[in-house]
Structures are given as C-alpha cells and as structure tokens.
Amino acid sequence: MQNENFKSAITFVRKFELSKRIAIMILIAYAFSVIMRLYWVFWAGGFPEFMWNNQLMINTNDGYAFAEGARDMIAGFHQPNDLSYFGSSLSTLTAYLAKILPFSFETIILYMSVFLSSLIVIPILLISSELKCIKAGFMGALVSSVANSYYNRTMAGYYDTDMLNLVFAMFILWAMIRIIVKNDKLCLLYITSFVMLYNWWYPSSFALNSTMVGIFLVYTLVFLRKHRLNYEAIILIIVALTNIPLYIQAAVILLLFAVFYFKNNLINLRILAIIGAIVFAIFVLKGGLNPIIFQLKFYIFRGVADSGGIKLHFYNVNQTIQESGIVPMKIFMERISSDIAVFIVAAVGYVILCFRHKEFLLSLPILGLGFIAFKAGLRFTIYSVPIMGLGFGYAIYFGVKMLKIPRDAGRVCMFFLTLAALYPAYAHIKEYKTSTVFYNREVEILNKLKSIASREDYVLAWWDYGYPIRYYADVKTLIDGGKHLGNDNFPISFALFKDQISSANMARMDVEYTERNFKEKIQDTLEEALKDYHYNDIDDLLLNLKLKDFAPPKPTRDVYYYLPDRMMSIFNVVLQFSNLDLKTGKNYDSPFFYQADIYEQDQYGINLGNGITLSNDLTSLRLGERSVNINTFYITSYDEHSKLSVSQTNIDSSAQFYVIFMKDYGRFLLLDKSVLNSTFIQLFVFERYDADLFEPVILSPVAKIYKLKR
Ligand code: MN
C-alpha cells in the first residue's frame, strides 16, 4: 500500500515536472512569436502617415469588414442592407475584447493577430508531448510561428480570421492524437469544443474538419478497430458539425458525453454503431454532404451554362486576379518553411515522424490543405506550416538521438540548427515591409465625409476601397472586397469610365436598384432596368443613359463619388469591367491609358518608360518606332491657395493622343479621348464637373469626393 502511494507520488511529481517543462517552453515560444511580430509595429511606427487616432492602422483590406462589424456591434445597431459583418465571429470577439480591455479599438485590432496567432505554439508543443519529443515540438513551434506565409497572414495589423484558423486545426489534431495515445476521455470534450469553435470562427473550416474526421475514421478502422473512444469521438465530432440549432447541438453533445464518460458499461459496440448511424443520418439530412455533392456537380456539369431570361455576360474578376496559377516550387517551399533547406529537412522529418508515431498520419488533411496551393493559390500554404515545422523539429531531434551525440553537445546542436532555420524567417520579417491599407490623409477625408453623409447614403467607389470607406465614413457602398462579381462591378466601372451624364444616370440607377434588390430580391440591376424601362436591347439602355433627359429612378438618398489618387494605378483594370459587349462578353478594344511616375530626359526627349518618349517641344510622342502628334497638352497644378488650375495647349485636333502633366504629382498621363472624357479623369484630374450633375464636397490632392445631383 505504502509502496503504491510512493509510486503515485513519484508519477505525480514527474507529471508536474513535465507540465512545468512544457509550460516554460510554451511561454518562451509564445514570447518569441509575439516579439518577432512587433518588428512591423516598430518599423511602421516611424511613419506618421500610417497613424490614425494615435495608433497604427491595419494593413489588410478585409480587416475593415470585421472592424466595421465590431464597431456596429459595440454601437448595438447597423443599417439594413449595409453589408456590415455585424455578428461575424471576428467582429464578435473584437467587440467583446473592446468591452473588457482598457485599450482603444484601433489598438485592439492592430494587436489581436499578434497575440492570438502566436497561440499556435501551444498545440504544437502539446502534440510533441503526446509523442514524447518535446524538444522537437519546441524547435517546431519556433520555426512555425514565424514561417513566411504564417507570418504574412498573421503579422501585426493583419486583422483577419487567419489569426486563429491554424490554432484551432492544430488543437483538434492534438486532441485526436491524445485520444489514441492516452485514451483520455476528457478529450471528447476538448475535441467537440474545438470543432464547434472552429466551425463558428471560420465556417469554411467545414471541409477541413470533415476531412479530418474522415481520416480519423479510416485510421481507426485500419489500426485501432477495437478502440471505442475513437468511435465516440467521431460521433461527437459529427454532431458538432451537423447543421442544427446550437442549443440542441450542445444538449446532444453533453448528453452523449455524459453517457460515454459515466455510463460506458451500458453501451456495447452495437449500440454505439446504432448511435453512430443515427447521428450520421441526421448529419446527411441536414445537408452535411451538400458541399461534396455541390463540388461533384460543379466538376461534372461545368461547361453547361444555365439558360433562361436575358443573359448578360459580365467581366469575370478572376481574369484580373493572378493568385491562382502555377506556383513556383521555390516560393512554395519558402512560404512553408522560410527556406528550401529547412523545407527539405522538414519533409524528411515528417516522414520519419509518421513512421515512428503513425498517429501523426492524422495530420495529413492539414498538411494536404497547404499543398492545395499548387492548384488553388498561395494563400493555402499556411496550413502546411505547423505540420512541417514539427517535421523539422523532429528531424533534428531524431538526428541528434540517432547519432548518439552527448546530452549537452546535442543541446548545442539543436540550438544552433534551430537558430539557422530561424534566420531566413527573421530576414523575411525584416524585409516584409507592408504599408497600411490607407494613409492618414485619405482617412481624414473619409472621416470628414462621415460628418457630412448619413449612414443610409451610398459612396460609389471601386471595390478595393469598399470596406475601409464603410469603416471610416460609416456609409453604404455598392461593391467591396466580398462583393465584386462582374455584374456588381459593371455599373461602377461604367460610372468611372464613361461621360458624366452616363455616369450620373448609372450611379443613381445602381444605388436605387441595389436598395430595391435588397427588399424585393430581384436579381440584377441591369436586367431589372431593362424590364422597367422597356428595352429589349441592353445597348439601347446604355446609350440612353447618355441623354440628359433620361429619367433615372427617384432618389431616396444621397450618393457620393469617392475618387482617390491611388485608383490611377489600377484604372486600366477598373475600366475593363465596363469595356465589353454585354451580349457576347467580348472585350472591346482596350482604351489607351498610360501613367508615368518615373521619367528621365534622354537624347530624344522625355523618356516615359516602355518605349514611350515625349518630344522636347511637347508636341509629339514616340511610341517605339512610330512618331505621333499630340492632340492637346494639359498641365494641372496647385496654386498658393491649394486651388487646382489647368492650362491647356491645343496642338493637333486630328491626333488621337492627349497628354496631361500633373505637376505636383510629378506624373505624366497619356490617354485617348474616351479615357480623357471619363468621369474619373474629368472629376479627379481636372475638377471639370458638370454642375447640374455633381457638386464637389471634398477636394484634396489624395482623394476627391463629389455629391451626385441626380
Ligand atoms: Mn452601416
């Protein structure tokens, strides 16, 4: 008896020592991850233009959607159809933190990613402790926490759901491994909590969660057929993934857990199988397999266009996004492990780890999701990071053990090899100098607009600026980072690219139809307008918008145009969305628009780059071999009262090219007539607005805001 007590006392002390060791390693790795992320704060803090409300602004566009949602949740209300992320997971957490923490809202959204993403070190170390290789986990945690792609998407100011996506996935993996290694029944609770949290936090995690539970089932059937805790876990995970009201879900989970935990003798494998079948049937009935069926349909039936109604062909936004495409191997490896050598060591370590501890095979879905980057784009690489990190740590740990290096020498080895593996990540962090989404001069303008416009008013702007505009000006927008399909973008592109009358008519029409769409659930602005205005041909409608006596819908609110200088560099892309034949989807010839911010004097004149040279007498252009006359040469400049003045020299009225020298910007623009007459160029570059249609509200060199008078 005494002996027994003594033994258990020793186990207790050992366990305590072990958890103390893990706790210390977690603290060190966590602190390391946090401190590395503060580098950006330190660097960016040197730029006053990155500051707003005495705090650095965030550096991810989508973050403003969550920030808007959190702001609205703190206020307790938002406007119908304002697309606010009110109630979304990240907004909810942020609003809650803002309530309990003594920091400003701006501070909270700047640092959340720093402190939450660094939690990744905990499940990594816990997994290594289950596999009895904490040293490997420690090295893996350090390397993973700062690996290129994980850093890029969780750095300070990267206010997005990425900050917890991998943390949850890794905790689920840990609980699965622990179930197998320790047969710890409490894991049933951990695993369901993490699956439910993950599902709430990031609904798209459904695919990863389902794959993980699928692999877990396969693993169980192959290696651990008699291990009933596995089946119990699978049943509970399926309940956690089933689309039923939260209170029913929680009740079912608690009930099943209580039975599994306390009354296990009541349930034999047959009854367990029956419970499993029922749970799975409900999962399927509630649409659990729909995502898979949807995918299959998509692959089988793609190419078959749906028919019926008037079909307009819009410009597909994917045509402008380059993310998907062939991923070079080198970049892929560097994003996952910061360096090719580290990646290769990690890959070897991963294989050894799976051989030595086959339960680590359960990490395959997470690892595999990272490899989807080859098909689906680089943003997926982060998923491979912690798995490969553990692989790296294990390779070193295993090598040191195999080579029988003495204890202290082994530690020195591990220390320096980890340091070497961390160096490329450190170099990347120092190199990766992202600027904030907006500069404070732009935010000042939006902040001013906030006091002018009402929350129900619309701001017409390109989608890149949608979320930040809504956050800073508290208005509605037509398109944003989440709403920018071809048909969403067409009216905005049209309003920026076409003449002022067409623009004003389209803007009013799109705003009023967008509000109507919300209430009446009609499909598309243009298709609906065709019916209402009794046109058969979309081109007739678009042509009629040019007429001043065209009657757009009655205004229900104000509309503002937000025209930022920064749109100049993407204007060529912006206008593509309306420069096409909607009946066939074929692009019209590209309008000519060229911007030169860098130029130099050479023997032929002013070299504007790309083989374009402006003659010294400013009357002609050399385009490669060809020399063409300039139609009109404009110079815009600000006088001492910060008022814009435009001078113009007419040269050759038959020539097709126009040149604008924006003196204070140090910039030349080359354009054809269609771009010259576009609303964006007329209103932003020249401030030549039709006073019947537009009224200037804020005219700053960085952005101009006009109010629509239609
Ligand atoms: Mn709102």
Boltz pocket constraint, residues with backbone or C-beta under 6 A from the ligand:
constraints:
  - pocket:
      binder: B
      contacts: [[A, 78], [A, 79], [A, 82], [A, 84], [A, 455], [A, 474], [A, 475], [A, 476]]
      max_distance: 6.0
